[in-house]
């Protein structure tokens, strides 16, 4: 239980994290990819996987973190941030 509390404390620090303005693009992409995978695993751990293929879009739209003062869902991370960055 203590590890879970530590994890949640560390996670809450992401709400106010300030990314350096001069952070290289490849490091930003790596950070956002790791955030995406963490959010996906955390969502599955806390609320469970979608019960059917039809429910996956709702899962991806509703599971979100507050990161750098922005609410980012799995959907937004995948379709807005990562696809734009990787194209």
LOBAMI-707851 format. One record per residue: residue number from 1; residue in one letter; x, y, z of N, C-alpha, C in turn. Coordinates in Angstrom, 1 decimal, decimal comma, always signed. Layout:
N
resi: NUM resn: a n_px: X n_py: Y n_pz: Z ca_px: X ca_py: Y ca_pz: Z c_px: X c_py: Y c_pz: Z
...
***
This chain:
87
resi: 1 resn: x n_px: +0,8 n_py: -1,2 n_pz: +0,0 ca_px: +0,0 ca_py: +0,0 ca_pz: +0,0 c_px: +0,9 c_py: +1,3 c_pz: +0,0
resi: 2 resn: x n_px: +2,0 n_py: +1,2 n_pz: +0,7 ca_px: +2,9 ca_py: +2,4 ca_pz: +0,8 c_px: +3,4 c_py: +2,8 c_pz: -0,6
resi: 3 resn: x n_px: +3,7 n_py: +1,7 n_pz: -1,4 ca_px: +4,2 ca_py: +2,0 ca_pz: -2,8 c_px: +3,1 c_py: +2,7 c_pz: -3,6
resi: 4 resn: x n_px: +1,9 n_py: +2,3 n_pz: -3,4 ca_px: +0,8 ca_py: +2,9 ca_pz: -4,2 c_px: +0,6 c_py: +4,4 c_pz: -3,8
resi: 5 resn: x n_px: +0,7 n_py: +4,7 n_pz: -2,5 ca_px: +0,6 ca_py: +6,0 ca_pz: -2,0 c_px: +1,8 c_py: +6,9 c_pz: -2,6
resi: 6 resn: x n_px: +3,0 n_py: +6,3 n_pz: -2,6 ca_px: +4,2 ca_py: +7,0 ca_pz: -3,2 c_px: +3,9 c_py: +7,3 c_pz: -4,6
resi: 7 resn: x n_px: +3,4 n_py: +6,3 n_pz: -5,4 ca_px: +3,1 ca_py: +6,4 ca_pz: -6,8 c_px: +2,1 c_py: +7,6 c_pz: -7,0
resi: 8 resn: x n_px: +1,1 n_py: +7,6 n_pz: -6,2 ca_px: +0,0 ca_py: +8,6 ca_pz: -6,4 c_px: +0,6 c_py: +10,0 c_pz: -6,0
resi: 9 resn: x n_px: +1,5 n_py: +10,1 n_pz: -5,0 ca_px: +2,1 ca_py: +11,3 ca_pz: -4,7 c_px: +3,0 c_py: +11,8 c_pz: -5,8
resi: 10 resn: x n_px: +3,8 n_py: +10,9 n_pz: -6,4 ca_px: +4,6 ca_py: +11,3 ca_pz: -7,5 c_px: +3,8 c_py: +11,7 c_pz: -8,7
resi: 11 resn: x n_px: +2,7 n_py: +11,0 n_pz: -8,9 ca_px: +1,8 ca_py: +11,3 ca_pz: -10,0 c_px: +1,2 c_py: +12,7 c_pz: -9,9
resi: 12 resn: x n_px: +0,8 n_py: +13,1 n_pz: -8,6 ca_px: +0,2 ca_py: +14,4 ca_pz: -8,4 c_px: +1,2 c_py: +15,5 c_pz: -8,7
resi: 13 resn: x n_px: +2,5 n_py: +15,3 n_pz: -8,6 ca_px: +3,5 ca_py: +16,3 ca_pz: -9,0 c_px: +3,5 c_py: +16,6 c_pz: -10,5
resi: 14 resn: x n_px: +3,0 n_py: +15,7 n_pz: -11,3 ca_px: +2,9 ca_py: +16,0 ca_pz: -12,7 c_px: +1,9 c_py: +17,1 c_pz: -13,1
resi: 15 resn: x n_px: +1,0 n_py: +17,4 n_pz: -12,1 ca_px: +0,0 ca_py: +18,4 ca_pz: -12,4 c_px: +0,6 c_py: +19,8 c_pz: -12,6
resi: 16 resn: x n_px: +1,7 n_py: +20,1 n_pz: -11,9 ca_px: +2,3 ca_py: +21,4 ca_pz: -12,0 c_px: +3,7 c_py: +21,4 c_pz: -12,6
resi: 17 resn: x n_px: +4,0 n_py: +20,3 n_pz: -13,2 ca_px: +5,4 ca_py: +20,2 ca_pz: -13,8 c_px: +5,5 c_py: +21,2 c_pz: -14,9
resi: 18 resn: x n_px: +6,6 n_py: +21,9 n_pz: -15,0 ca_px: +6,9 ca_py: +22,8 ca_pz: -16,1 c_px: +8,0 c_py: +22,3 c_pz: -16,9
resi: 19 resn: x n_px: +7,7 n_py: +22,0 n_pz: -18,2 ca_px: +8,7 ca_py: +21,5 ca_pz: -19,1 c_px: +9,6 c_py: +22,6 c_pz: -19,5
resi: 20 resn: x n_px: +10,9 n_py: +22,4 n_pz: -19,6 ca_px: +11,8 ca_py: +23,5 ca_pz: -20,0 c_px: +11,5 c_py: +23,9 c_pz: -21,5
resi: 21 resn: x n_px: +11,5 n_py: +25,2 n_pz: -21,7 ca_px: +11,2 ca_py: +25,7 ca_pz: -23,1 c_px: +12,2 c_py: +25,2 c_pz: -24,1
resi: 22 resn: x n_px: +13,4 n_py: +24,9 n_pz: -23,7 ca_px: +14,5 ca_py: +24,4 ca_pz: -24,6 c_px: +14,6 c_py: +22,9 c_pz: -24,6
resi: 23 resn: x n_px: +13,6 n_py: +22,2 n_pz: -24,1 ca_px: +13,6 ca_py: +20,7 ca_pz: -24,1 c_px: +13,6 c_py: +20,2 c_pz: -25,6
resi: 24 resn: x n_px: +14,6 n_py: +19,4 n_pz: -25,9 ca_px: +14,7 ca_py: +18,8 ca_pz: -27,3 c_px: +13,4 c_py: +18,1 c_pz: -27,7
resi: 25 resn: x n_px: +13,0 n_py: +18,2 n_pz: -28,9 ca_px: +11,7 ca_py: +17,6 ca_pz: -29,4 c_px: +11,7 c_py: +16,1 c_pz: -29,2
resi: 26 resn: x n_px: +12,8 n_py: +15,4 n_pz: -29,4 ca_px: +12,8 ca_py: +13,9 ca_pz: -29,2 c_px: +12,6 c_py: +13,6 c_pz: -27,7
resi: 27 resn: x n_px: +13,0 n_py: +14,4 n_pz: -26,8 ca_px: +12,8 ca_py: +14,1 ca_pz: -25,4 c_px: +11,3 c_py: +14,4 c_pz: -25,0
resi: 28 resn: x n_px: +10,7 n_py: +15,4 n_pz: -25,6 ca_px: +9,3 ca_py: +15,7 ca_pz: -25,4 c_px: +8,5 c_py: +14,5 c_pz: -25,9
resi: 29 resn: x n_px: +8,8 n_py: +14,0 n_pz: -27,1 ca_px: +8,1 ca_py: +12,8 ca_pz: -27,6 c_px: +8,2 c_py: +11,6 c_pz: -26,7
resi: 30 resn: x n_px: +9,4 n_py: +11,4 n_pz: -26,2 ca_px: +9,7 ca_py: +10,2 ca_pz: -25,3 c_px: +8,9 c_py: +10,4 c_pz: -24,1
resi: 31 resn: x n_px: +8,9 n_py: +11,6 n_pz: -23,5 ca_px: +8,1 ca_py: +11,9 ca_pz: -22,3 c_px: +6,6 c_py: +11,6 c_pz: -22,5
resi: 32 resn: x n_px: +6,1 n_py: +12,1 n_pz: -23,6 ca_px: +4,6 ca_py: +12,0 ca_pz: -23,9 c_px: +4,3 c_py: +10,5 c_pz: -24,2
resi: 33 resn: x n_px: +5,2 n_py: +9,8 n_pz: -24,8 ca_px: +4,9 ca_py: +8,4 ca_pz: -25,1 c_px: +4,9 c_py: +7,6 c_pz: -23,8
resi: 34 resn: x n_px: +5,8 n_py: +7,9 n_pz: -22,9 ca_px: +5,8 ca_py: +7,3 ca_pz: -21,6 c_px: +4,6 c_py: +7,6 c_pz: -20,8
resi: 35 resn: x n_px: +4,2 n_py: +8,9 n_pz: -20,9 ca_px: +2,9 ca_py: +9,3 ca_pz: -20,2 c_px: +1,7 c_py: +8,6 c_pz: -20,7
resi: 36 resn: x n_px: +1,7 n_py: +8,4 n_pz: -22,0 ca_px: +0,6 ca_py: +7,7 ca_pz: -22,6 c_px: +0,5 c_py: +6,3 c_pz: -22,1
resi: 37 resn: x n_px: +1,6 n_py: +5,6 n_pz: -22,1 ca_px: +1,6 ca_py: +4,2 ca_pz: -21,7 c_px: +1,3 c_py: +4,1 c_pz: -20,2
resi: 38 resn: x n_px: +1,8 n_py: +5,0 n_pz: -19,4 ca_px: +1,5 ca_py: +5,0 ca_pz: -17,9 c_px: +0,1 c_py: +5,2 c_pz: -17,7
resi: 39 resn: x n_px: -0,5 n_py: +6,2 n_pz: -18,4 ca_px: -1,9 ca_py: +6,5 ca_pz: -18,3 c_px: -2,8 c_py: +5,3 c_pz: -18,7
resi: 40 resn: x n_px: -2,4 n_py: +4,6 n_pz: -19,7 ca_px: -3,2 ca_py: +3,5 ca_pz: -20,2 c_px: -3,2 c_py: +2,3 c_pz: -19,1
resi: 41 resn: x n_px: -2,0 n_py: +2,0 n_pz: -18,6 ca_px: -1,8 ca_py: +1,0 ca_pz: -17,6 c_px: -2,5 c_py: +1,4 c_pz: -16,3
resi: 42 resn: x n_px: -2,4 n_py: +2,6 n_pz: -15,9 ca_px: -3,0 ca_py: +3,1 ca_pz: -14,7 c_px: -4,5 c_py: +3,0 c_pz: -14,8
resi: 43 resn: x n_px: -5,1 n_py: +3,4 n_pz: -16,0 ca_px: -6,5 ca_py: +3,4 ca_pz: -16,2 c_px: -7,0 c_py: +2,0 c_pz: -16,1
resi: 44 resn: x n_px: -6,3 n_py: +1,0 n_pz: -16,7 ca_px: -6,7 ca_py: -0,4 ca_pz: -16,7 c_px: -6,6 c_py: -0,9 c_pz: -15,3
resi: 45 resn: x n_px: -5,6 n_py: -0,5 n_pz: -14,5 ca_px: -5,4 ca_py: -1,0 ca_pz: -13,2 c_px: -6,6 c_py: -0,4 c_pz: -12,2
resi: 46 resn: x n_px: -6,9 n_py: +0,8 n_pz: -12,4 ca_px: -7,9 ca_py: +1,4 ca_pz: -11,5 c_px: -9,4 c_py: +1,1 c_pz: -11,9
resi: 47 resn: x n_px: -9,7 n_py: +1,3 n_pz: -13,2 ca_px: -11,1 ca_py: +1,1 ca_pz: -13,6 c_px: -11,3 c_py: -0,2 c_pz: -14,4
resi: 48 resn: x n_px: -10,3 n_py: -0,8 n_pz: -14,8 ca_px: -10,4 ca_py: -2,1 ca_pz: -15,5 c_px: -10,4 c_py: -1,8 c_pz: -17,0
resi: 49 resn: x n_px: -10,1 n_py: -2,8 n_pz: -17,8 ca_px: -10,2 ca_py: -2,6 ca_pz: -19,3 c_px: -11,6 c_py: -2,5 c_pz: -19,7
resi: 50 resn: x n_px: -11,8 n_py: -1,9 n_pz: -20,9 ca_px: -13,1 ca_py: -1,8 ca_pz: -21,5 c_px: -13,7 c_py: -3,2 c_pz: -21,6
resi: 51 resn: x n_px: -15,0 n_py: -3,4 n_pz: -21,4 ca_px: -15,6 ca_py: -4,7 ca_pz: -21,4 c_px: -15,8 c_py: -5,2 c_pz: -22,8
resi: 52 resn: x n_px: -15,8 n_py: -4,4 n_pz: -23,8 ca_px: -16,0 ca_py: -4,8 ca_pz: -25,2 c_px: -15,3 c_py: -3,8 c_pz: -26,1
resi: 53 resn: x n_px: -15,1 n_py: -4,2 n_pz: -27,3 ca_px: -14,5 ca_py: -3,3 ca_pz: -28,3 c_px: -15,3 c_py: -2,0 c_pz: -28,5
resi: 54 resn: x n_px: -16,6 n_py: -2,1 n_pz: -28,3 ca_px: -17,4 ca_py: -0,9 ca_pz: -28,4 c_px: -17,1 c_py: +0,1 c_pz: -27,3
resi: 55 resn: x n_px: -16,7 n_py: -0,3 n_pz: -26,2 ca_px: -16,5 ca_py: +0,5 ca_pz: -25,0 c_px: -15,1 c_py: +1,2 c_pz: -25,0
resi: 56 resn: x n_px: -14,2 n_py: +0,7 n_pz: -25,9 ca_px: -12,8 ca_py: +1,3 ca_pz: -25,8 c_px: -12,7 c_py: +2,8 c_pz: -26,1
resi: 57 resn: x n_px: -13,5 n_py: +3,3 n_pz: -27,1 ca_px: -13,4 ca_py: +4,8 ca_pz: -27,3 c_px: -13,8 c_py: +5,6 c_pz: -26,0
resi: 58 resn: x n_px: -14,8 n_py: +5,1 n_pz: -25,2 ca_px: -15,2 ca_py: +5,8 ca_pz: -24,0 c_px: -14,0 c_py: +5,7 c_pz: -23,0
resi: 59 resn: x n_px: -13,3 n_py: +4,6 n_pz: -22,9 ca_px: -12,2 ca_py: +4,4 ca_pz: -22,0 c_px: -11,1 c_py: +5,4 c_pz: -22,4
resi: 60 resn: x n_px: -10,8 n_py: +5,5 n_pz: -23,7 ca_px: -9,7 ca_py: +6,4 ca_pz: -24,1 c_px: -10,1 c_py: +7,9 c_pz: -24,0
resi: 61 resn: x n_px: -11,3 n_py: +8,2 n_pz: -24,0 ca_px: -11,7 ca_py: +9,6 ca_pz: -23,8 c_px: -11,9 c_py: +10,0 c_pz: -22,4
resi: 62 resn: x n_px: -12,1 n_py: +9,0 n_pz: -21,5 ca_px: -12,4 ca_py: +9,4 ca_pz: -20,1 c_px: -11,2 c_py: +9,2 c_pz: -19,2
resi: 63 resn: x n_px: -10,2 n_py: +8,4 n_pz: -19,5 ca_px: -9,1 ca_py: +8,2 ca_pz: -18,7 c_px: -8,1 c_py: +9,4 c_pz: -19,0
resi: 64 resn: x n_px: -7,8 n_py: +10,2 n_pz: -18,0 ca_px: -7,0 ca_py: +11,4 ca_pz: -18,2 c_px: -6,1 c_py: +11,7 c_pz: -17,0
resi: 65 resn: x n_px: -5,1 n_py: +12,5 n_pz: -17,3 ca_px: -4,2 ca_py: +13,0 ca_pz: -16,2 c_px: -4,2 c_py: +14,6 c_pz: -16,4
resi: 66 resn: x n_px: -4,0 n_py: +15,2 n_pz: -15,3 ca_px: -3,7 ca_py: +16,7 ca_pz: -15,3 c_px: -2,2 c_py: +16,7 c_pz: -15,4
resi: 67 resn: x n_px: -1,7 n_py: +17,2 n_pz: -16,5 ca_px: -0,2 ca_py: +17,3 ca_pz: -16,7 c_px: +0,1 c_py: +18,7 c_pz: -17,2
resi: 68 resn: x n_px: +1,1 n_py: +19,3 n_pz: -16,5 ca_px: +1,5 ca_py: +20,6 ca_pz: -16,9 c_px: +0,3 c_py: +21,6 c_pz: -17,1
resi: 69 resn: x n_px: -0,6 n_py: +21,5 n_pz: -16,1 ca_px: -1,8 ca_py: +22,4 ca_pz: -16,1 c_px: -2,8 c_py: +22,1 c_pz: -17,2
resi: 70 resn: x n_px: -2,7 n_py: +21,0 n_pz: -17,9 ca_px: -3,6 ca_py: +20,6 ca_pz: -19,0 c_px: -4,1 c_py: +19,2 c_pz: -18,7
resi: 71 resn: x n_px: -5,4 n_py: +19,1 n_pz: -18,9 ca_px: -6,0 ca_py: +17,8 ca_pz: -18,8 c_px: -5,8 c_py: +17,0 c_pz: -20,2
resi: 72 resn: x n_px: -5,1 n_py: +15,9 n_pz: -20,1 ca_px: -4,8 ca_py: +15,1 ca_pz: -21,3 c_px: -5,4 c_py: +13,7 c_pz: -21,1
resi: 73 resn: x n_px: -6,3 n_py: +13,4 n_pz: -22,0 ca_px: -6,9 ca_py: +12,0 ca_pz: -22,0 c_px: -6,0 c_py: +11,1 c_pz: -22,9
resi: 74 resn: x n_px: -6,2 n_py: +9,8 n_pz: -22,9 ca_px: -5,5 ca_py: +8,9 ca_pz: -23,8 c_px: -5,8 c_py: +9,3 c_pz: -25,2
resi: 75 resn: x n_px: -7,0 n_py: +9,6 n_pz: -25,5 ca_px: -7,4 ca_py: +10,0 ca_pz: -26,9 c_px: -6,6 c_py: +11,2 c_pz: -27,3
resi: 76 resn: x n_px: -6,6 n_py: +12,3 n_pz: -26,5 ca_px: -5,8 ca_py: +13,5 ca_pz: -26,9 c_px: -4,4 c_py: +13,2 c_pz: -27,0
resi: 77 resn: x n_px: -3,8 n_py: +12,5 n_pz: -26,1 ca_px: -2,4 ca_py: +12,1 ca_pz: -26,2 c_px: -2,1 c_py: +11,4 c_pz: -27,5
resi: 78 resn: x n_px: -2,9 n_py: +10,5 n_pz: -27,9 ca_px: -2,7 ca_py: +9,7 ca_pz: -29,1 c_px: -2,9 c_py: +10,5 c_pz: -30,4
resi: 79 resn: x n_px: -4,1 n_py: +11,1 n_pz: -30,5 ca_px: -4,5 ca_py: +11,7 ca_pz: -31,7 c_px: -4,1 c_py: +13,1 c_pz: -31,9
resi: 80 resn: x n_px: -3,9 n_py: +13,9 n_pz: -30,9 ca_px: -3,5 ca_py: +15,3 ca_pz: -31,0 c_px: -2,1 c_py: +15,5 c_pz: -30,8
resi: 81 resn: x n_px: -1,5 n_py: +14,9 n_pz: -29,8 ca_px: -0,1 ca_py: +15,2 ca_pz: -29,5 c_px: +0,9 c_py: +14,3 c_pz: -30,2
resi: 82 resn: x n_px: +0,7 n_py: +13,0 n_pz: -30,0 ca_px: +1,7 ca_py: +12,1 ca_pz: -30,5 c_px: +1,6 c_py: +11,9 c_pz: -32,1
resi: 83 resn: x n_px: +0,4 n_py: +11,8 n_pz: -32,6 ca_px: +0,3 ca_py: +11,7 ca_pz: -34,1 c_px: +0,8 c_py: +13,0 c_pz: -34,8
resi: 84 resn: x n_px: +0,6 n_py: +14,1 n_pz: -34,2 ca_px: +1,1 ca_py: +15,4 ca_pz: -34,8 c_px: +2,6 c_py: +15,4 c_pz: -34,7
resi: 85 resn: x n_px: +3,1 n_py: +15,1 n_pz: -33,5 ca_px: +4,6 ca_py: +15,1 ca_pz: -33,3 c_px: +5,3 c_py: +14,1 c_pz: -34,2
resi: 86 resn: x n_px: +4,7 n_py: +12,9 n_pz: -34,3 ca_px: +5,4 ca_py: +11,9 ca_pz: -35,1 c_px: +5,3 c_py: +11,9 c_pz: -36,6
resi: 87 resn: x n_px: +4,3 n_py: +12,7 n_pz: -37,1 ca_px: +4,1 ca_py: +12,9 ca_pz: -38,5 c_px: +5,2 c_py: +13,7 c_pz: -39,2
***
